[in-house]
Amino acid sequence: MRKISFIILSSLFLLPSCSNKNNDFPVEKRYWSIEDYENIVRNLKYNSNPDDLLPSFNDSETKVVIEKLTDEENFRVVLNDKELGISHKNETAQKFFDIWQDLNEIYSPMDKKDMFVYETEYLEIWKFGLELQQEYFKLGNQEIEENSDDSESVKDVLNSNRETMINNSIIYLDVITNEKKFTSNGKKIISETITTVFSKLINENPKADFYNLRKKIDLLNKKITDPSILESLNGLTTLINEVKPKTESTEEVVLEN
């Protein structure tokens, strides 16, 4: 529930002289910085009238705002900059991650039919976060490798971080378990996200333990009925089997049990 304060009053007072919904957003900038995001999140959480609609893809005037909010290039331009130090990039990634959690909450309201009010925006923000966390954990492990020896304890930390990243991604699959909450368009976005983001997760971490992900996919296969989502999930199973030899897959199960 958004906080109501005197700031809302002053915003309402200014409305007659300001009709453009985008005046509070730096839409003219190519990339949005951490500071831009923090200001925007603050504005959406505290300075908006609770009855006002949030920027959305369906509003021709504010569409540009949500497009910028979910533009992954905003964090990639910093995190992939070879001129920046890895510690600085890790700090930036953490700030982006905190911002993503705020945005996820802001766009999560549901209506009286238990459907997402901002379904497309919510799912695109989730995709933004999934992509971000892969970059975040990759940088974190890279920093550990650069500042440590190649001991077994270090390898254990790296593997633990990969497992945390995979488990964080599984939370998305928890969210989409009840497919009745999503429209046909939402299911299409979910299917595409599973195919692109999770395939990348598997391909870039071939040595990771995918037992929990495999188990979640098996459970979803028994519950999900949408053909496109099922196809994407089965594609992940196929990919895991290709990346992980049969003997390794068996070892995963043995280790977990």
C-alpha positions as CSV (number, residue, x, y, z in Angstrom):
1,M,0.0,0.0,0.0
2,R,1.5,3.3,-1.0
3,K,2.4,5.9,1.6
4,I,0.3,9.1,1.5
5,S,1.9,12.3,2.7
6,F,1.9,16.1,2.2
7,I,4.0,15.6,-1.0
8,I,0.9,14.3,-2.7
9,L,-0.9,17.5,-1.9
10,S,1.8,19.6,-3.5
11,S,1.8,17.4,-6.6
12,L,-1.9,17.8,-7.0
13,F,-1.6,21.6,-6.6
14,L,0.9,21.6,-9.6
15,L,-1.3,19.6,-11.9
16,P,-3.1,22.5,-13.6
17,S,0.1,23.8,-15.0
18,C,1.6,20.4,-15.9
19,S,-0.4,18.0,-18.0
20,N,2.5,15.8,-19.3
21,K,2.6,12.6,-17.3
22,N,6.2,12.1,-18.2
23,N,7.6,15.3,-16.7
24,D,8.9,13.5,-13.6
25,F,10.8,11.0,-15.7
26,P,14.1,11.6,-17.7
27,V,12.8,10.0,-20.8
28,E,15.2,12.0,-23.0
29,K,18.2,10.2,-21.6
30,R,19.7,7.2,-23.4
31,Y,20.4,5.3,-20.3
32,W,19.0,5.6,-16.8
33,S,21.5,5.7,-13.9
34,I,21.1,4.3,-10.4
35,E,20.1,7.9,-9.3
36,D,17.5,8.1,-12.0
37,Y,16.0,4.8,-10.9
38,E,16.0,5.7,-7.2
39,N,14.2,9.0,-8.0
40,I,11.6,7.2,-10.1
41,V,11.0,4.5,-7.5
42,R,10.7,7.2,-4.8
43,N,8.2,9.1,-7.0
44,L,6.1,6.0,-7.8
45,K,6.0,4.8,-4.2
46,Y,5.5,8.1,-2.3
47,N,4.7,11.1,-4.6
48,S,1.9,9.6,-6.6
49,N,-1.8,9.7,-6.0
50,P,-2.9,6.2,-5.1
51,D,-5.7,6.4,-7.6
52,D,-3.3,7.3,-10.4
53,L,-2.3,4.6,-12.9
54,L,1.3,3.6,-13.0
55,P,3.3,3.9,-16.3
56,S,2.2,1.1,-18.6
57,F,2.6,-0.3,-22.0
58,N,-1.1,0.3,-22.7
59,D,-0.8,4.1,-22.1
60,S,0.7,5.8,-25.2
61,E,1.9,8.6,-23.1
62,T,3.7,6.6,-20.4
63,K,4.7,3.6,-22.5
64,V,8.1,5.2,-22.9
65,V,8.6,5.2,-19.1
66,I,8.0,1.5,-18.6
67,E,10.1,0.7,-21.6
68,K,13.0,2.6,-20.1
69,L,12.4,1.1,-16.7
70,T,12.7,-2.4,-18.1
71,D,15.5,-1.7,-20.5
72,E,18.3,-4.1,-19.5
73,E,20.9,-1.9,-21.3
74,N,20.6,0.4,-18.3
75,F,22.5,-2.0,-16.1
76,R,24.5,-3.7,-18.8
77,V,26.1,-0.5,-19.9
78,V,27.7,-0.3,-16.5
79,L,28.2,-3.9,-15.6
80,N,29.9,-4.7,-18.9
81,D,32.1,-1.6,-18.9
82,K,35.7,-2.9,-19.0
83,E,37.0,0.5,-17.8
84,L,35.2,0.2,-14.5
85,G,36.5,-1.8,-11.5
86,I,34.8,-5.0,-10.5
87,S,34.1,-3.8,-7.0
88,H,32.3,-0.7,-8.3
89,K,30.3,-2.8,-10.7
90,N,29.3,-5.2,-8.0
91,E,28.1,-2.3,-5.8
92,T,26.1,-1.0,-8.7
93,A,24.6,-4.4,-9.4
94,Q,23.5,-4.6,-5.8
95,K,21.8,-1.2,-6.0
96,F,20.0,-2.3,-9.3
97,F,18.9,-5.4,-7.5
98,D,17.4,-3.5,-4.6
99,I,15.6,-1.2,-7.1
100,W,14.3,-4.2,-9.0
101,Q,12.8,-5.6,-5.8
102,D,11.0,-2.3,-5.2
103,L,9.7,-2.2,-8.8
104,N,8.5,-5.8,-8.5
105,E,6.5,-4.8,-5.4
106,I,5.1,-1.6,-7.0
107,Y,3.8,-3.5,-10.0
108,S,2.4,-6.5,-8.2
109,P,-1.2,-5.4,-7.3
110,M,-4.0,-7.8,-8.1
111,D,-7.6,-7.0,-8.9
112,K,-10.8,-8.6,-7.4
113,K,-10.5,-11.5,-9.9
114,D,-7.0,-12.3,-8.6
115,M,-5.5,-11.1,-11.9
116,F,-2.5,-8.8,-12.1
117,V,-3.5,-5.2,-12.7
118,Y,-0.2,-4.6,-14.5
119,E,0.4,-8.1,-15.9
120,T,2.7,-7.2,-18.8
121,E,4.7,-4.7,-16.8
122,Y,5.0,-7.1,-13.9
123,L,6.3,-9.9,-16.1
124,E,8.7,-7.6,-17.9
125,I,10.1,-6.4,-14.6
126,W,10.6,-10.0,-13.6
127,K,12.5,-10.6,-16.8
128,F,14.6,-7.5,-16.1
129,G,15.4,-8.9,-12.6
130,L,16.3,-12.4,-13.8
131,E,18.7,-11.1,-16.4
132,L,20.2,-8.7,-13.8
133,Q,20.8,-11.3,-11.2
134,Q,22.7,-13.5,-13.7
135,E,25.1,-10.6,-14.3
136,Y,25.2,-9.8,-10.6
137,F,26.2,-13.3,-9.6
138,K,28.7,-13.6,-12.4
139,L,30.4,-10.5,-11.3
140,G,30.4,-11.6,-7.7
141,N,32.1,-14.9,-8.5
142,Q,34.5,-13.2,-10.8
143,E,35.6,-10.9,-7.9
144,I,36.0,-13.9,-5.6
145,E,38.2,-15.7,-8.2
146,E,40.4,-12.6,-8.7
147,N,41.0,-12.1,-5.0
148,S,41.4,-15.7,-3.9
149,D,43.5,-18.8,-4.5
150,D,42.2,-21.9,-6.3
151,S,41.5,-23.8,-3.1
152,E,38.6,-26.2,-2.6
153,S,37.0,-23.9,-0.1
154,V,36.9,-21.1,-2.8
155,K,35.4,-23.5,-5.3
156,D,32.7,-24.4,-2.7
157,V,31.8,-20.7,-2.3
158,L,31.6,-20.3,-6.1
159,N,29.3,-23.3,-6.4
160,S,27.2,-22.1,-3.5
161,N,26.7,-18.8,-5.3
162,R,25.6,-20.5,-8.5
163,E,23.2,-22.6,-6.5
164,T,21.7,-19.5,-4.9
165,M,21.3,-17.9,-8.3
166,I,19.5,-20.9,-9.6
167,N,17.2,-21.1,-6.6
168,N,16.5,-17.4,-6.9
169,S,15.4,-18.0,-10.5
170,I,13.1,-20.8,-9.4
171,I,11.2,-18.2,-7.4
172,Y,9.9,-17.0,-10.8
173,L,8.6,-20.5,-11.6
174,D,6.8,-20.4,-8.2
175,V,5.1,-17.2,-9.2
176,I,3.8,-18.6,-12.5
177,T,2.7,-21.9,-10.9
178,N,-1.0,-20.8,-10.9
179,E,-1.4,-20.1,-14.6
180,K,-5.0,-19.0,-14.0
181,K,-3.7,-15.7,-12.8
182,F,-2.4,-14.9,-16.3
183,T,-4.0,-14.0,-19.6
184,S,-3.0,-15.6,-22.9
185,N,-0.6,-12.7,-23.5
186,G,0.9,-13.2,-20.0
187,K,1.5,-16.9,-20.7
188,K,3.2,-16.0,-23.9
189,I,5.6,-13.7,-22.1
190,I,6.2,-16.4,-19.5
191,S,7.0,-18.9,-22.1
192,E,9.4,-16.6,-23.9
193,T,11.2,-15.7,-20.6
194,I,11.6,-19.3,-19.7
195,T,13.1,-20.1,-23.1
196,T,15.5,-17.2,-23.2
197,V,16.5,-16.4,-19.6
198,F,16.6,-20.0,-18.2
199,S,18.4,-21.4,-21.3
200,K,21.0,-18.7,-20.8
201,L,21.3,-19.6,-17.1
202,I,21.9,-23.3,-18.0
203,N,24.3,-22.7,-20.9
204,E,26.5,-20.2,-19.0
205,N,26.7,-22.4,-15.9
206,P,27.2,-26.0,-17.2
207,K,28.9,-27.2,-14.0
208,A,26.1,-26.0,-11.7
209,D,23.8,-28.4,-9.9
210,F,20.4,-28.2,-11.6
211,Y,18.7,-30.8,-9.4
212,N,16.3,-28.2,-7.8
213,L,15.5,-26.7,-11.2
214,R,14.8,-30.1,-12.7
215,K,12.6,-31.0,-9.8
216,K,10.6,-27.8,-10.1
217,I,10.1,-28.4,-13.9
218,D,8.9,-31.9,-13.2
219,L,6.3,-30.5,-10.7
220,L,5.2,-27.8,-13.1
221,N,4.7,-30.3,-15.9
222,K,2.1,-32.0,-13.7
223,K,0.2,-28.8,-13.1
224,I,0.6,-26.4,-16.1
225,T,-1.7,-27.0,-19.0
226,D,-0.7,-24.1,-21.3
227,P,1.1,-25.7,-24.4
228,S,3.6,-22.8,-24.9
229,I,4.8,-22.9,-21.3
230,L,5.0,-26.7,-21.3
231,E,7.0,-26.6,-24.5
232,S,9.5,-24.1,-22.9
233,L,9.8,-26.2,-19.7
234,N,10.4,-29.3,-21.7
235,G,13.0,-27.5,-23.7
236,L,14.9,-26.7,-20.4
237,T,14.8,-30.4,-19.4
238,T,16.3,-31.3,-22.8
239,L,19.0,-28.6,-22.5
240,I,19.9,-29.7,-18.9
241,N,20.3,-33.3,-20.2
242,E,22.5,-32.1,-23.0
243,V,24.7,-29.9,-20.8
244,K,24.9,-32.4,-17.9
245,P,26.0,-36.0,-18.9
246,K,23.7,-38.8,-17.6
247,T,26.2,-39.8,-14.9
248,E,26.4,-36.2,-13.6
249,S,22.6,-36.0,-13.5
250,T,22.5,-39.1,-11.4
251,E,25.1,-37.8,-9.0
252,E,23.0,-34.6,-8.5
253,V,20.1,-36.7,-7.3
254,V,22.3,-38.8,-5.1
255,L,23.8,-35.7,-3.5
256,E,20.4,-34.2,-2.8
257,N,19.0,-37.4,-1.3
